[in-house]
Amino acid sequence: MKKWTEKLLEAEGYEIRNAQIKNVSLNMADHGVLTSDLTLDGHGWGVCYGGYVLGKGYVGAKTFKGYASGMEAIMRIMDTVGCDKYENMKDKYIRVATKGWGSTVKIIGNILEDKWFDYESFFDDMKNDTADDKGTEVIWRRNT
């Protein structure tokens, strides 16, 4: 994963904005995949951060697939925000790196520390890193 700093982000044309996490959601509703979403309010703008497939399954499925990289992504987001519990991220403040109106938000940062998480470069690394098990699918089957 690319190691961003505020200075590097600004040099790449990103604008740094503050946002509050208004909601956190870990769900597999309506689409058959597990996603983690953070609803962000930037005082006049908003965005849903997430949407990456972290696993596959749905209520009533006979087979579920979870990805180690998905769990690591959730843990890195929690670390970036500064929370040891997923649900405690709600109402926390973070920073967002954006290229402006209409651009996708892929990078979030800690509100005080120069610590950043970049979904895109994280998952790009997982696709290209075959030396470890981060991209390995973990299959769990229901006992029925």
C-alpha positions in Angstrom: 0.0 0.0 0.0 1.3 3.4 -0.9 2.6 5.3 2.2 0.9 8.6 1.9 1.7 11.8 3.9 -0.3 15.0 3.8 2.6 16.7 1.9 2.7 13.9 -0.7 -1.1 14.0 -1.2 -1.1 17.7 -1.8 1.9 17.4 -4.2 -0.3 14.8 -6.2 -3.1 17.3 -6.4 -5.3 16.2 -3.6 -7.2 18.6 -1.3 -7.4 17.6 2.3 -10.8 18.1 3.9 -12.2 17.2 7.4 -15.2 14.9 7.7 -17.3 13.3 10.4 -18.2 9.6 10.2 -22.0 9.7 10.5 -22.6 6.0 10.1 -20.7 2.7 9.8 -22.1 -0.3 8.1 -20.8 -3.9 7.6 -23.4 -5.6 5.5 -24.3 -8.1 2.7 -27.8 -6.8 2.1 -29.2 -6.6 -1.4 -26.1 -7.5 -3.3 -24.7 -10.9 -2.2 -21.3 -9.5 -1.1 -19.9 -8.2 2.2 -19.0 -4.5 2.2 -17.9 -2.0 4.8 -19.2 1.5 4.3 -18.5 4.7 6.2 -21.0 7.5 5.6 -19.0 10.8 5.8 -20.3 14.3 6.3 -18.0 17.1 5.3 -20.1 20.1 6.3 -21.7 20.8 3.0 -20.7 17.7 1.2 -21.0 14.0 1.9 -19.8 10.6 0.6 -20.0 6.9 1.3 -16.5 5.6 1.7 -16.1 1.9 0.9 -18.1 -0.5 -1.3 -15.2 -2.8 -1.9 -16.1 -6.6 -1.9 -14.7 -8.1 1.3 -16.5 -11.4 1.0 -19.3 -13.1 -0.8 -22.6 -14.4 0.6 -26.1 -13.5 1.6 -28.7 -14.5 4.2 -29.7 -18.1 3.4 -26.6 -18.9 1.2 -25.1 -22.3 1.5 -21.6 -21.2 0.8 -19.8 -18.1 2.1 -16.4 -16.8 1.0 -14.4 -14.4 3.1 -11.1 -12.7 2.2 -8.2 -12.2 4.5 -7.5 -8.9 2.6 -11.0 -7.7 3.5 -10.4 -8.3 7.2 -7.0 -6.5 7.0 -8.7 -3.6 5.2 -11.2 -3.2 8.0 -8.5 -3.4 10.6 -6.4 -0.8 8.8 -9.4 1.6 8.5 -10.0 1.2 12.3 -6.3 1.9 13.0 -6.4 4.9 10.7 -9.5 6.3 12.5 -8.0 5.4 15.9 -10.7 3.0 17.1 -10.4 -0.5 18.5 -14.1 -1.3 17.9 -15.7 -1.0 14.4 -18.9 0.4 15.7 -17.0 3.1 17.7 -15.9 4.8 14.5 -19.4 6.5 14.3 -19.1 10.2 15.1 -15.3 10.3 14.9 -13.6 12.9 12.8 -11.2 12.0 10.0 -9.5 13.7 7.0 -10.3 12.9 3.4 -8.0 13.3 0.4 -10.1 14.4 -2.6 -9.4 15.7 -6.1 -12.6 17.8 -6.0 -16.2 17.7 -6.9 -17.2 14.4 -8.6 -14.0 12.5 -7.7 -14.1 9.2 -5.9 -12.8 9.3 -2.3 -10.3 6.4 -1.9 -8.0 7.8 0.8 -8.9 8.7 4.4 -6.6 9.9 7.2 -6.5 10.3 10.9 -7.7 13.7 12.1 -4.5 14.5 14.0 -1.8 12.1 12.9 -0.2 11.9 9.4 -1.7 8.4 9.0 -3.6 7.4 5.9 -5.4 4.4 4.4 -5.8 4.1 0.6 -8.3 1.4 -0.5 -7.2 1.4 -4.1 -3.4 1.0 -3.6 -4.2 -1.5 -0.7 -6.2 -3.8 -3.0 -3.8 -3.3 -5.9 -1.0 -4.6 -3.7 -3.2 -7.6 -2.7 -3.8 -8.6 -6.3 -0.1 -8.4 -7.1 1.2 -10.0 -4.0 1.2 -13.8 -4.4 3.9 -14.5 -1.8 1.4 -14.3 1.1 -2.1 -15.3 1.9 -3.7 -11.8 2.0 -5.7 -12.5 -1.2 -6.5 -16.1 -0.2 -10.2 -16.9 -0.1 -11.4 -18.5 3.1 -14.5 -20.6 2.5 -16.9 -21.3 5.3 -19.8 -23.7 4.7 -22.9 -23.8 6.7 -23.6 -27.1 8.5 -27.0 -27.9 7.0 
